[in-house]
């Protein structure tokens, strides 16, 4: 493919290092029966390798000019290019069209623009019933947040949400020189394997997410202070007592709580009827 200028407005940084491209595809471990969705194929560094490994490759590319060039470069029946914003793609509908459900769920691979990485991950997780795993190249800082464990400054809302639904594993870093134009920061490749069931048992997922969002609202505040807004039908004293009953010090901060502790916390509030349901 001839030299194509990157569009800053789309956050484009084209992967041009063939060794890195092979390393990413190798790490995903695709099989011949797989249906792969590639998000942001760009110049086709990964696409070229995927066509020879998977049964079908669906490239989701927002840039119309790039989409046309990809069709010209790879005139394969195995490849389908969809001109769309991944944040607007209905993966459930796509699964119905292609029969990718149950045992043949989609596998995702992506070099995500830094400016949409978090919303893209959340969008994909919303369609987790149709996805088996995701191999994603993201800004290194975002990957550090995804895989972070309790107690560190990187651990936060994104860590809890992703780890609740997925088993996470950082694979390797990618230097700026692997891209054109070179970004100012390192990237990292992470694997998210969708869990068959959530990492912890909660009574009500809606309350679980309301609780963790509230808990991380202001990182410098204690857990009890951040949770004040959720306690509408029990008083602050009861909330403080309840936290101690489930073995959580009200003076702790959210970044010190494990997934299991967040589950106990959410289940306490659900049992007390302290968090109103969204209607």
N, C-alpha and C positions, 0 to 999 in steps of 0.2 A: 504494500500500500504506500502510495507516495506520501511525502511529508505533509502532514495536516496540522495547521496551527491549533493549539489548545485554546479553548474558550474559558477565560477566567470566570465568566458569569456562571458557568456550569461546574466550576471547581475541577476542571480536567487536568490530570497529571497522568500521561500515558505510560504504561509499563513498557519498557523497551529492552530490558535485560532478559535475554532468552534463558539463561541459567536460572534466574529467579522464577521465571514463568514455569519452567519445568519442575522446579522445587515445590512450587505452590500446588500444581496439579498432581504431582506425585504424592504430596502429603495428604491430599483429599482421598486418594485411593479409590478412584472411580472404577466401576465395573461395566461390562458391555450392556447389561440390562438397565442401566441407570438413565433416568430422565433428569437432565441438569439444567437449572436456570442460571445463566450467567448475567449478573447485573453490571451494566456499564462495560461492555466488551471493548470499547474504545477502538484501538487500532488492530485488535484481534490477537494479541500476544498469547492469551490463554485460549481463545476460541480455536485457534489452529490445532492446539494439542487436545482439546476436548473432543473435537469431531472424531478423532481416531480412537477415542476411549469409551465414549458413552453411546447409548442407543439413540438418544435424541438430545440436542442442545437448543435451548431457547434463550436467545440473547435479548435482553431488555435494554434498549439504548434510546436515550432521550434526544440525542443529537441526530436530526434527520439526515444530514450529509454523511455522517459516519455510518448510519444504518444502511444507506445506499451503497457505500463503499464496501461494507462488510458482505453484503449480498453479492457484489461483483467479485470480491476476492475469494469467497467461499461458496461457490454454487453447488452446495451439497444438499441432498434431500434430508440429511440428518439435522440440518441447521434451519431454525426459524428465527427471524429477527422481528421483534415487536418494538415499534416506535412508541415509547411511553415512559412516563415517570414512574419508577418502581413504587413510589408512595401512593400511586393511584391504581396500581394493578391489583385486580381481584384474583388472588391465587386460587381461591376455592372454585371460581368459575373456570379458570384455566385448567384446573385438575379435572373438572367434569368434562371439559372438551377433549382432554387427552387421556382420560382414564387413569390419571395418576393419583391414586388413593389407596388406602389400606396398605398392602405390602409393597406397593410401588410408588411411594411418596417421592416428591421432588427432593433433589439434592441441590444446594445453593452454593455458588461460588461467586465472589465479587471483589472488585477493587473499588470500594465505595468512596465517593467524594467526601472529604472531611466534613463539609458543611451539612451533610444529610445523614451521617453515619448513625447517630443515636435514633432519630425518627425512623430510619430504614430498619434498624434492628427491631424496634418496637413493632413496626408494621409486619415484619416477617414473623415475629413471635405470635402476633394475632392470628396467623394462619398456620400455627404449629401442627395442627392435625393433618396438614397436607405436606409437611416437610420433615425429612428424617435428620438432616444435619446441614450446617452452614460452615463453609470455609471462607473467612472474610479477611481482607486486607484493609486495615484501618490505621488511623493515626496512632502511634505508639502509646500516647497518653490515654486514649480511649480504651485500648486493650488492657492497659494496666488497671483501669477502673473496672473493667468487666471481670477480670480474674482476681481482683483484690480480695483479701481475707479480712475478717474483723480486726480492728485495732490500728489499721494504717490510714493515712490521709486520703488514699485513693478510694477506699471502701465507701460506698454510698448507695444512693437509690438505684443507679444503673446496675451495680454489682448484685444487689438483692433481687431485682426483677429478673435479670438474665439467669442468674444461678438458680432461681426458683424453678424455672422452666427448662434449663439446659445444663448439661455437664460441660464445663468450659476448660479449654486447654490452650495456653499460648504456645505457638509452634516455633516461630523465629522472627527476627527483626529484618527489615529491608531498608537499606541505606537510600538517601535521597537520590544518589546517582543512578539508581535503577529506573528512574522516571524522566520523561521529558514533558514539560519543563521540570526541573528538580524542585521538589517542595523544600521548605525551610526546616522541616522536621523529619525524623525517622518514622517509618511505618512498621507495623507488626502484623503477622498473620495469626489468626485465632480460629480455633475450631469450636463450634457450638453444636453439641449433639442433643437433639430434642429428647427430653426424658419421656418415658412411657407414662409416668405419673409424676406429679410435682415433687420437689425435693423434700417438702415437709407437708404434713396434714394440717389443713386449716378448715374451720367450720364454714367460713364465708370469705371467698376470695375478694369480694368488693371491699369488705371491711379490712382485710389484710392489707390491701394496697392503700386504702385511706390511712391506715395506721402508719405504714412505713413512710408514706409521703409526708405525713405530719411530723413524724419522728426526725426526719432529715431536713425539716423546713429551715431551721437555723442551727448550723452545726455546733456553734459555741454554747448553745443552751442545753440544759439538762433534758433528759428524756421526759420527765414529768412536766416541765415548762412547755415543751413543744407539743405535748399531748393534751394540754388544757382545752384547746378548741374542740376536741373530739368528745369530751365528756359532757354531754348535754342532759343526761338523765341520772347521772351520779355525781356527787360533789367531789371536789378536789381531794378531800381527806379520804374518801372511799377509794378513789383512784390510787392514791399513794399506798393505802393499805393493801389494795389488790395487787399492786406490783410486787410488794414484799411477799404476798402469799404465793405468787408464782415464781419466786426466787430471783427477781430482778430489782436491783437497787434503783430507786427513782432518780438518784443523783447521777447515774451513768449517762453517757452520751450515746447517740444512736450508732455511731461508727464502731462501738465496742460490742454490739449485739450480733449474735450469730443468726442464721436463718431459723434455727430451731427456737431461739429465744423470741424472734419476731413472731413466729407462729403462736407461741404461748401467749404473747402479749395481745395479738389480734383475737385469739380465741377467748381471752379474758373479757375484752371489750364486747365481743359478740355475745357472750354469755350474759353479760350485765345489761345488754340492750342499750349500751352507752353511745353507740354510733348509729345515727339515723340512716336508713337505706335511701339511696337515690332513686327517685321515682321517675 
